[in-house]
Amino acid sequence: MAESAVIEDELRNRIMSHPDVILEDLDLMRALVAGNEQTMGENIVDLRGIAMKRLENRLDRLEDTHRSVIAAAYENLAGTNQIHRAVLRMLDPTDFETFLHDLGGEVADILRVDALRLVLETDSNDEDADIRRLSDVLSLAQPGFVADYLTQGRNLPERRVTLRGCQGGAPRVYGAVAAHLRSEACLKLDFGAGRLPGLLVLGSEDPHMFTPTHGTDLLGFFAGVFERSMRRWLA
């Protein structure tokens, strides 16, 4: 029989003085467990080793879940800060023209979307010069357009916030950039009793920017602030 390996005194003393170093090293612990199994032979089942492997797998899953929860928390915090910054910028203008231009400019940049458009329903067929000058952000539509756009002509409930993918946006809404869009967020706007509804749409070239599985609380808050700002201008 071969002689058993003898550990050097210096290494043995270091291990004895700092055993936690070995216990925290997963690769080293695996090697020790594997060596223990080899000394027991093939006919012995090491239940303790099996239990350790199961506990190790469970610990790995818990660590993955922990990392996912932390990542989601940071993402939610970043999204909240992003919406707050956009709201503050939206409240800065003192005239309607600047309000709309900022909406399609700095507000869209803060939200990191490729297109931001406002659709207002109106009974009038006339578009005056001011409306045409702001047509890159604002467009007018006939009554019923908002409901049709949200449901895409299907018998579906109209949600406050609708997130969906698309193979190009509607040119009627987005204009020249429509063909490049791959997802959109549609925010239905209520301007109060006696007024027709509106629609705020955010379009992105990223197909994963807006999907039905994403939360809508922050966008719902943004829509609420936008409604209140628009009521001031409409008044």
C-alpha positions as CSV (number, residue, x, y, z in Angstrom):
1,M,0.0,0.0,0.0
2,A,1.3,3.4,-0.9
3,E,2.3,5.7,1.9
4,S,-0.3,8.4,2.8
5,A,0.7,11.9,1.8
6,V,2.0,13.9,4.7
7,I,1.1,17.6,4.8
8,E,3.9,20.0,5.5
9,D,3.9,21.5,9.0
10,E,3.8,25.1,7.8
11,L,0.8,24.5,5.5
12,R,-0.9,22.5,8.2
13,N,-0.5,25.3,10.7
14,R,-1.8,27.9,8.3
15,I,-4.9,25.8,7.7
16,M,-5.4,25.2,11.4
17,S,-5.1,29.0,12.1
18,H,-7.5,30.0,9.3
19,P,-9.9,27.1,8.6
20,D,-12.5,29.6,7.2
21,V,-10.4,30.1,4.1
22,I,-10.9,26.5,3.1
23,L,-14.6,26.5,4.0
24,E,-15.3,29.6,1.8
25,D,-13.4,28.2,-1.2
26,L,-16.0,26.2,-3.2
27,D,-13.5,24.6,-5.6
28,L,-11.3,23.4,-2.7
29,M,-14.4,22.0,-0.8
30,R,-15.5,20.1,-3.9
31,A,-12.0,18.6,-4.2
32,L,-12.1,17.5,-0.6
33,V,-15.6,15.9,-0.9
34,A,-14.5,14.1,-4.1
35,G,-11.4,12.8,-2.4
36,N,-13.5,11.6,0.5
37,E,-15.9,9.7,-1.8
38,Q,-12.9,8.0,-3.5
39,T,-11.6,6.6,-0.2
40,M,-15.0,5.1,0.6
41,G,-15.2,2.9,-2.5
42,E,-18.0,2.4,-5.0
43,N,-20.4,0.4,-2.8
44,I,-21.0,3.2,-0.2
45,V,-23.5,6.0,-0.7
46,D,-22.5,9.2,1.0
47,L,-25.8,10.7,2.0
48,R,-24.0,13.7,3.6
49,G,-22.3,14.4,0.3
50,I,-25.5,14.3,-1.6
51,A,-27.2,16.6,0.9
52,M,-24.3,19.0,0.6
53,K,-24.6,19.1,-3.2
54,R,-28.3,19.8,-2.9
55,L,-27.7,22.6,-0.4
56,E,-25.0,24.0,-2.7
57,N,-27.4,24.0,-5.7
58,R,-30.1,25.6,-3.5
59,L,-27.6,28.3,-2.4
60,D,-26.6,29.0,-6.0
61,R,-30.3,29.5,-6.9
62,L,-30.8,31.8,-3.9
63,E,-27.7,33.9,-4.9
64,D,-29.1,34.2,-8.5
65,T,-32.4,35.3,-7.2
66,H,-30.8,37.8,-4.8
67,R,-28.8,39.3,-7.7
68,S,-32.0,39.5,-9.9
69,V,-33.9,41.2,-7.1
70,I,-31.1,43.8,-6.6
71,A,-30.9,44.4,-10.3
72,A,-34.6,44.9,-10.6
73,A,-34.6,47.3,-7.6
74,Y,-31.8,49.4,-9.2
75,E,-33.7,49.4,-12.5
76,N,-36.9,50.5,-10.9
77,L,-35.0,53.3,-9.1
78,A,-33.4,54.4,-12.3
79,G,-36.8,54.4,-14.1
80,T,-38.4,56.5,-11.3
81,N,-35.6,59.1,-11.5
82,Q,-36.0,59.2,-15.2
83,I,-39.7,59.9,-15.1
84,H,-39.2,62.5,-12.4
85,R,-36.7,64.3,-14.5
86,A,-39.0,64.2,-17.6
87,V,-41.9,65.6,-15.5
88,L,-39.8,68.5,-14.2
89,R,-38.6,69.3,-17.7
90,M,-42.2,69.1,-19.0
91,L,-43.4,71.6,-16.3
92,D,-40.8,74.3,-17.2
93,P,-42.3,75.9,-20.3
94,T,-44.5,79.0,-20.0
95,D,-46.1,78.8,-23.4
96,F,-47.8,76.0,-25.4
97,E,-45.4,76.1,-28.4
98,T,-42.4,75.6,-26.2
99,F,-44.2,72.9,-24.2
100,L,-44.7,70.9,-27.4
101,H,-41.3,71.4,-28.8
102,D,-39.7,70.3,-25.5
103,L,-41.9,67.3,-25.5
104,G,-40.5,66.0,-28.7
105,G,-37.0,67.2,-27.8
106,E,-35.5,67.2,-24.3
107,V,-38.4,65.2,-22.7
108,A,-38.1,62.5,-25.4
109,D,-34.3,62.4,-24.8
110,I,-34.7,62.0,-21.1
111,L,-37.1,59.1,-21.6
112,R,-34.7,57.6,-24.2
113,V,-37.3,57.1,-26.8
114,D,-36.9,57.7,-30.6
115,A,-40.2,59.4,-31.1
116,L,-42.8,61.1,-28.9
117,R,-46.1,62.3,-30.4
118,L,-49.3,63.8,-29.1
119,V,-52.6,63.0,-30.8
120,L,-55.7,65.2,-30.1
121,E,-59.2,64.3,-31.3
122,T,-61.2,67.2,-32.7
123,D,-64.5,67.7,-34.5
124,S,-63.0,70.4,-36.7
125,N,-61.5,69.6,-40.1
126,D,-59.4,72.8,-40.1
127,E,-55.8,73.0,-39.1
128,D,-54.6,76.5,-38.6
129,A,-51.0,77.7,-39.2
130,D,-50.0,77.2,-35.6
131,I,-51.0,73.5,-35.7
132,R,-49.1,72.9,-39.0
133,R,-46.0,74.5,-37.5
134,L,-46.1,72.0,-34.6
135,S,-47.0,69.0,-36.7
136,D,-43.8,67.2,-35.9
137,V,-45.1,66.7,-32.4
138,L,-48.8,67.2,-32.5
139,S,-51.4,65.8,-34.9
140,L,-55.2,66.0,-35.0
141,A,-57.5,63.2,-35.6
142,Q,-61.2,62.5,-36.0
143,P,-63.3,61.4,-32.9
144,G,-62.9,57.7,-32.2
145,F,-59.3,57.6,-33.5
146,V,-57.8,57.0,-30.0
147,A,-60.0,54.0,-29.2
148,D,-59.3,52.5,-32.6
149,Y,-55.6,53.0,-32.3
150,L,-55.4,51.5,-28.8
151,T,-57.5,48.4,-29.7
152,Q,-56.3,48.1,-33.3
153,G,-59.9,47.6,-34.3
154,R,-60.4,44.6,-32.1
155,N,-63.0,44.1,-29.3
156,L,-60.6,44.8,-26.5
157,P,-60.8,47.0,-23.4
158,E,-59.0,50.3,-23.6
159,R,-56.2,50.4,-21.1
160,R,-54.7,53.5,-19.5
161,V,-51.2,52.4,-20.7
162,T,-50.7,50.0,-23.6
163,L,-47.3,48.5,-24.3
164,R,-46.7,46.5,-27.4
165,G,-44.2,45.6,-30.2
166,C,-44.7,46.8,-33.7
167,Q,-43.1,46.3,-37.1
168,G,-43.1,50.0,-37.9
169,G,-45.3,52.6,-36.3
170,A,-48.3,54.3,-37.9
171,P,-47.2,57.0,-40.3
172,R,-50.4,59.0,-39.4
173,V,-49.0,59.3,-35.9
174,Y,-45.2,59.2,-36.1
175,G,-44.6,60.6,-39.5
176,A,-41.3,60.0,-41.3
177,V,-39.7,57.9,-38.4
178,A,-42.6,55.4,-38.3
179,A,-40.8,52.7,-40.4
180,H,-37.9,52.4,-37.9
181,L,-40.0,51.8,-34.8
182,R,-40.2,48.3,-33.2
183,S,-42.1,49.0,-29.9
184,E,-44.4,51.6,-28.5
185,A,-46.1,52.8,-25.3
186,C,-49.6,54.3,-25.8
187,L,-50.9,56.6,-23.0
188,K,-54.6,57.4,-23.1
189,L,-55.3,60.9,-22.0
190,D,-58.4,62.2,-20.3
191,F,-58.8,66.0,-20.5
192,G,-61.9,66.2,-18.4
193,A,-65.7,66.3,-18.8
194,G,-66.9,67.6,-22.2
195,R,-63.5,67.2,-23.9
196,L,-62.4,64.5,-26.4
197,P,-59.7,62.2,-25.4
198,G,-56.1,62.4,-26.4
199,L,-53.2,60.0,-26.9
200,L,-49.5,60.3,-26.1
201,V,-47.3,57.7,-27.9
202,L,-43.7,56.9,-27.2
203,G,-41.9,54.9,-29.9
204,S,-38.6,53.1,-29.8
205,E,-36.4,51.3,-32.3
206,D,-35.6,48.8,-29.6
207,P,-38.2,45.9,-29.7
208,H,-37.6,45.2,-26.0
209,M,-38.1,48.8,-24.8
210,F,-41.9,48.4,-24.4
211,T,-43.4,44.9,-24.0
212,P,-46.7,43.8,-22.4
213,T,-44.8,42.1,-19.6
214,H,-43.3,45.4,-18.3
215,G,-44.9,47.4,-15.4
216,T,-46.9,50.5,-16.3
217,D,-47.1,52.4,-13.0
218,L,-44.4,54.9,-13.9
219,L,-45.9,55.6,-17.3
220,G,-49.3,55.9,-15.8
221,F,-48.0,58.5,-13.4
222,F,-46.4,60.4,-16.3
223,A,-49.7,60.3,-18.2
224,G,-51.5,61.8,-15.2
225,V,-49.0,64.7,-14.9
226,F,-49.2,65.3,-18.7
227,E,-53.1,65.4,-18.5
228,R,-53.0,68.0,-15.9
229,S,-50.5,70.1,-17.8
230,M,-52.6,69.9,-21.0
231,R,-55.8,70.9,-19.1
232,R,-54.0,74.1,-18.2
233,W,-53.2,74.8,-21.8
234,L,-56.6,73.8,-23.1
235,A,-58.3,76.1,-20.6
